[in-house]
C-alpha cells in the first residue's frame, strides 16, 4: 500500500507476528478439542480408566506433564493392583507375615488409584489430550469452557484463518497478492475437480462391474434354482417309477434301469474280489477286480472298499474320464459297488452324485433288482443298451 507510515508498518508486523503466535499455540490444541466436541457422559469413562485401565490412550508426545502420564498409565495401575492383590496373597503364605506388610500393599494401591483418578481427570480437562471431554471441562472449568465454546462449535475457521486474512489485507501489493491467491484457489479447485471427476469415473466403473457381477450371480442363481427344481422333480418321478414298476410287470424292470445319469458298472464284493454284475456304456471295465492287485489300487471302487466313506472318486484309465463309486449294503447283507462313469469336465454332476436322494434312488433300484433275482454275477456279459 503506497503512502503507508512507518509506525503502521511496525504495527502490521507486530500484529501478524502476534496472530502467528496465537495460531501456533491455540490451533493445534483447540482443533484436537474441536474433534471431540460435543462429548457425552464422562463419569463412567473416567472411573473405568482410573480403576481398571480400560480405554487407555497415551498422552501426546509433546506433553510436559510427565507425572500425569505416569499415574494415568494402565501399566502403573495394573502393577499396583498386582502388588496389592497377588503380592499380598502370596505373602500371606509366608511365615511371619505381619499386618503392616498387608497394609503397605493396600496403601500403595490406594495411592495408585488416587493418582490415577486425579491424573485421568486432569487429562479430561486438558484440551488437545485424547481424553479431553467437553462435558467435564464445562463442569470444572466453566469460564475457560465458555471462552472457547464458539471456537469448539465452529467447523470452518481457525486462528490461522484470521492470520491469513489479515496478512492478505496488510499486503503491500494487496491487489496483486489477492489475484495470485485467487488464481491459486482456482487452480486448487480445478485440481480437486479433476480428482473428484477421476474418482467419480472410478466409482462408475466399479458400479458397472458390480452390476455385471450381480447380473451374473442372478443368472447363476436362476440356473441353480432350475437345476434344483429339475433334480427334485426328476428324483420324485424316478421314485414313483420304482414303486410303479415294483407292482407292475417284472419284465419292465431290468438292470438297464441302473443307467440314471451316466454310463455305469455294478460289482459285488465277495472276499477280496469285486465281481462284475453288469455294466453299460463303459469300454474298459474288467469282469473281476482283485483288491490286492496293484494294477487296480487307484480304482475308486478299490479305494472305497479300503476306506470308511460312502463315496469315492478316481480318474479312469480313459483320459478325461472320472469314476465315482457308491458303497451299497442290501437288506440281504450283500455288498455291491455302483460306479458312475462320466466326463471329468462335467463338474455339475458331483453335487447330484453326492446328494442323498441319488444314493437312495440307486440303492432302491438295486434292492428291487435283487428281489427279482436280477443281481447275478454275469462275467463279461454287458447289459444291453
C-alpha positions in Angstrom: 0.0 0.0 0.0 1.5 3.3 -1.0 1.8 6.2 1.5 2.0 3.9 4.4 3.5 5.4 7.6 6.5 3.6 9.3 4.6 3.1 12.5 1.8 1.4 10.5 4.3 -1.0 9.0 5.6 -1.8 12.5 2.1 -2.3 13.9 1.3 -4.6 10.9 4.4 -6.7 11.6 3.6 -6.9 15.3 0.0 -7.8 14.6 0.9 -10.5 12.1 3.6 -11.9 14.5 1.1 -12.0 17.3 -1.6 -13.7 15.2 1.0 -16.3 14.1 1.9 -17.0 17.7 -1.8 -17.4 18.6 -2.2 -19.7 15.6 0.8 -21.8 16.7 -0.2 -22.0 20.3 -4.0 -22.4 20.0 -4.9 -24.0 16.7 -3.3 -27.5 17.2 -4.7 -27.8 20.7 -8.2 -26.5 20.1 -8.6 -28.2 16.7 -8.0 -31.5 18.5 -10.5 -30.5 21.1 -13.0 -29.5 18.4 -12.9 -33.1 17.1 -14.0 -34.3 20.5 -16.9 -31.8 20.8 -19.6 -32.3 21.8 -19.0 -35.1 24.4 -21.4 -37.4 26.2 -21.1 -38.6 29.8 -17.7 -38.6 31.4 -18.0 -40.2 34.8 -18.2 -43.8 33.7 -15.3 -43.5 31.3 -13.3 -41.7 33.9 -13.8 -44.4 36.5 -13.2 -47.2 34.0 -9.9 -45.7 33.0 -8.9 -44.8 36.5 -9.8 -48.1 38.3 -9.4 -50.7 35.6 -7.2 -49.1 32.9 -10.0 -49.6 30.2 -10.0 -47.4 27.1 -6.4 -46.3 27.7 -4.8 -43.8 25.3 -1.3 -42.4 25.5 -0.7 -38.7 26.2 0.7 -36.6 23.3 4.5 -36.9 22.9 4.9 -33.1 23.4 3.1 -33.1 26.7 5.2 -31.8 29.6 3.0 -33.4 32.4 5.2 -36.5 32.9 3.7 -37.2 36.4 0.2 -37.2 34.9 1.3 -39.5 32.2 2.8 -41.9 34.8 -0.2 -42.1 37.0 -2.7 -42.3 34.1 -0.8 -45.2 32.6 -2.6 -48.5 33.0 0.8 -50.2 33.5 1.2 -48.2 36.7 -2.4 -49.0 37.8 -2.2 -52.7 37.0 1.2 -53.0 38.7 -0.4 -51.5 41.8 -3.3 -54.0 41.7 -0.8 -56.8 41.1 1.3 -55.8 44.1 -1.7 -55.3 46.4 -3.7 -58.4 45.5 -1.3 -61.0 44.1 1.6 -59.9 46.2 -0.4 -59.9 49.4 -2.0 -63.2 48.5 1.5 -64.7 48.0 2.9 -63.1 51.2 0.0 -64.4 53.2 1.5 -67.9 52.9 4.9 -66.7 54.2 5.6 -67.5 57.8 5.7 -64.4 59.9 3.6 -62.2 57.6 2.8 -59.1 59.5 -0.3 -56.8 59.3 1.9 -53.8 58.3 3.0 -55.6 55.2 -0.6 -56.1 54.1 -1.4 -52.5 55.0 1.6 -51.3 52.9 0.2 -53.0 49.9 -3.2 -51.5 50.4 -1.7 -48.0 50.9 0.2 -48.4 47.7 -2.9 -49.4 45.8 -4.9 -46.5 47.3 -2.2 -44.1 46.3 -2.0 -45.5 42.8 -5.8 -45.3 42.4 -5.9 -41.8 43.8 -3.2 -40.7 41.5 -4.9 -42.4 38.6 -8.2 -40.7 39.4 -6.5 -37.3 39.6 -4.3 -37.8 36.5 -7.2 -39.1 34.3 -9.4 -36.2 35.4 -6.6 -33.7 34.7 -6.3 -35.2 31.2 -10.0 -35.0 30.6 -9.8 -31.2 31.4 -6.8 -30.7 29.1 -7.7 -29.5 25.6 -5.6 -31.4 23.0 -5.4 -34.6 25.1 -7.0 -37.7 23.7 -9.0 -37.9 27.0 -10.4 -34.4 26.7 -14.1 -34.3 27.5 -16.0 -31.0 27.0 -18.8 -32.0 29.4 -16.2 -32.4 32.3 -14.5 -29.2 31.1 -17.7 -27.3 31.3 -18.3 -28.6 34.9 -14.9 -28.0 36.4 -13.6 -25.1 34.3 -16.8 -23.2 33.1 -15.0 -19.8 32.4 -12.5 -21.4 30.1 -15.2 -23.6 28.5 -17.4 -20.6 27.6 -14.3 -18.7 26.4 -13.5 -21.4 23.9 -17.1 -22.6 23.2 -17.5 -20.6 19.9 -14.2 -22.0 18.7 -15.3 -25.6 19.5 -18.6 -25.2 17.8 -17.1 -23.7 14.7 -16.3 -26.2 11.9 -14.6 -24.0 9.3 -12.5 -21.1 10.7 -9.4 -21.1 12.9 -6.9 -18.6 14.2 -4.9 -19.5 11.2 -7.8 -18.3 9.0 -7.7 -14.9 10.8 -4.0 -14.6 10.4 -4.2 -15.4 6.7 -6.9 -12.8 6.0 -5.1 -10.1 8.0 -2.0 -10.9 6.1 -3.9 -10.5 2.8 -5.4 -7.2 3.9 -2.0 -5.8 5.0 0.0 -7.0 2.0 1.7 -4.0 0.3 0.7 -5.2 -3.1 -2.7 -6.4 -1.9 -4.4 -6.4 -5.3 -1.7 -8.4 -7.0 -1.5 -10.7 -4.0 -5.3 -11.2 -3.9 -5.2 -12.0 -7.6 -2.4 -14.6 -7.0 -4.3 -16.1 -4.1 -7.5 -16.2 -6.2 -5.6 -17.9 -9.0 -4.1 -20.4 -6.6 -7.5 -21.1 -5.1 -9.0 -21.6 -8.6 -6.1 -23.9 -9.5 -6.7 -25.9 -6.3 -10.4 -26.1 -7.1 -9.7 -27.2 -10.6 -7.3 -29.9 -9.3 -9.8 -31.1 -6.8 -12.4 -31.1 -9.5 -10.2 -33.2 -11.7 -9.5 -35.6 -8.8 -13.2 -35.7 -8.0 -14.1 -36.4 -11.6 -11.5 -39.2 -11.8 -12.8 -40.6 -8.5 -16.4 -40.5 -9.9 -15.3 -42.3 -13.0 -13.7 -45.0 -11.0 -16.8 -45.3 -8.9 -18.9 -45.5 -12.0 -16.6 -48.3 -13.4 -16.8 -50.1 -10.1 -20.6 -49.8 -10.1 -20.8 -51.1 -13.6 -18.6 -54.0 -12.7 -20.7 -54.7 -9.6 -23.9 -54.6 -11.7 -22.4 -57.1 -14.1 -21.3 -59.4 -11.3 -24.8 -59.1 -9.7 -26.4 -59.9 -13.1 -24.0 -62.9 -13.4 -24.8 -64.1 -9.9 -28.5 -63.7 -10.6 -28.2 -65.8 -13.7 -26.3 -68.4 -11.8 -28.9 -68.4 -9.0 -31.7 -68.8 -11.6 -29.8 -71.8 -13.2 -29.2 -73.3 -9.8 -32.9 -72.9 -8.9 -33.8 -74.5 -12.2 -31.3 -77.3 -11.6 -32.6 -77.9 -8.1 -36.2 -77.9 -9.3 -35.3 -80.3 -12.1 -33.4 -82.6 -9.8 -36.2 -82.6 -7.3 -38.8 -83.3 -9.9 -36.6 -85.9 -11.5 -36.0 -87.7 -8.3 -39.6 -87.7 -7.3 -40.6 -89.0 -10.7 -37.9 -91.6 -10.6 -39.0 -92.9 -7.2 -42.6 -93.0 -8.4 -41.4 -95.2 -11.3 -39.6 -97.5 -8.9 -42.7 -98.2 -6.9 -44.9 -98.4 -10.0 -42.6 -101.0 -11.6 -42.5 -102.9 -8.4 -46.2 -103.5 -8.6 -46.3 -103.9 -12.4 -44.9 -106.4 -14.9 -41.4 -107.5 -13.6 -40.1 -107.7 -17.1 -40.4 -104.0 -17.4 -37.7 -103.6 -14.7 -34.2 -104.7 -15.7 -30.6 -103.8 -14.9 -30.8 -101.3 -17.7 -32.7 -99.1 -15.3 -29.5 -98.5 -13.4 -28.3 -96.2 -16.1 -29.6 -93.0 -14.5 -27.2 -90.2 -15.1 -24.1 -91.7 -16.9 -22.6 -94.9 -18.1 -22.4 -97.3 -15.1 -20.9 -100.5 -13.8 -22.1 -102.7 -10.9 -19.9 -105.1 -8.9 -20.5 -107.4 -5.9 -17.9 -107.7 -3.1 -17.0 -111.2 -2.2 -14.0 -111.7 0.0 -11.1 -109.8 -1.6 -12.6 -109.8 -5.1 -15.1 -107.5 -6.8 -17.2 -109.4 -9.4 -19.0 -107.5 -12.1 -22.7 -107.9 -12.2 -23.5 -105.7 -15.2 -22.3 -102.5 -16.9 -23.4 -100.2 -19.7 -21.6 -97.6 -21.7 -18.1 -98.5 -20.5 -15.2 -99.9 -22.5 -12.5 -101.0 -20.1 -14.4 -102.4 -17.1 -12.9 -105.8 -16.1 -15.1 -108.7 -15.2 -13.3 -109.1 -11.9 -11.1 -106.8 -9.7 -8.7 -108.3 -7.2 -8.4 -105.9 -4.3 -4.7 -106.8 -3.7 -3.8 -106.3 -7.3 -1.6 -103.2 -7.5 -2.9 -102.5 -11.1 -6.3 -101.8 -9.6 -5.2 -99.8 -6.5 -6.2 -96.5 -7.9 -9.7 -97.6 -8.9 -12.4 -95.7 -7.0 -14.2 -99.0 -6.1 -11.0 -100.4 -4.6 -10.3 -97.2 -2.7 -13.9 -97.3 -1.5 -13.5 -100.9 0.0 -10.4 -99.8 1.8 -12.0 -96.6 3.3 -14.9 -95.8 5.6 -16.5 -93.5 3.1 -19.8 -94.0 1.2 -18.5 -92.3 -2.0 -15.0 -92.3 -3.6 -13.7 -90.7 -6.8 -10.9 -91.7 -9.1 -9.6 -91.0 -12.6 -10.5 -93.6 -15.2 -8.0 -95.4 -17.4 -9.5 -93.4 -20.3 -8.2 -89.9 -20.3 -10.7 -87.2 -19.3 -12.9 -89.7 -17.6 -13.9 -89.9 -13.9 -15.4 -92.7 -11.9 -17.5 -92.2 -8.7 -18.3 -95.2 -6.6 -21.2 -95.9 -4.2 -21.0 -98.4 -1.3 -24.4 -100.0 -1.1 -25.5 -102.6 1.5 -28.6 -104.5 0.6 -31.2 -106.0 3.0 -29.8 -109.4 2.3 -26.4 -108.2 3.6 -24.8 -108.4 0.1 -22.5 -105.5 -0.6 -22.5 -104.0 -4.1 -20.4 -101.2 -5.6 -22.2 -98.9 -8.1 -19.9 -96.8 -10.3 -20.7 -93.7 -12.3 -18.5 -93.2 -15.4 -18.6 -89.6 -16.7 -16.5 -86.9 -18.3 -14.1 -85.2 -15.9 -15.2 -81.7 -17.2 -18.8 -82.3 -16.0 -18.4 -80.5 -12.6 -22.2 -80.1 -12.0 -22.7 -83.8 -11.7 -20.7 -84.0 -8.5 -23.4 -82.3 -6.5 -26.1 -84.7 -7.9 -23.9 -87.8 -7.2 -23.3 -86.6 -3.6 -27.0 -86.0 -2.9 -28.8 -88.3 -0.5 -31.7 -88.6 -3.0 -29.5 -90.0 -5.8 -27.9 -92.5 -3.4 -31.4 -93.7 -2.2 -32.6 -93.9 -5.8 -29.7 -96.2 -6.9 -30.0 -98.3 -3.8 -33.7 -98.6 -4.3 -33.2 -99.9 -7.9 -30.6 -102.4 -6.6 -33.0 -103.7 -3.9 -35.8 -104.2 -6.4 -33.4 -105.9 -8.9 -32.3 -108.3 -6.2 -35.9 -109.1 -5.2 -36.4 -110.2 -8.9 -33.2 -112.2 -8.9 -31.5 -109.9 -11.4 -28.4 -109.2 -9.4 -26.3 -112.2 -10.5 -22.7 -112.2 -11.5 -22.5 -112.3 -15.2 -18.8 -112.4 -16.0 -18.2 -110.5 -19.2 -21.9 -110.1 -20.1 -22.8 -106.5 -20.7 -26.3 -105.0 -20.1 -27.9 -104.2 -23.3 -28.4 -100.6 -24.2 
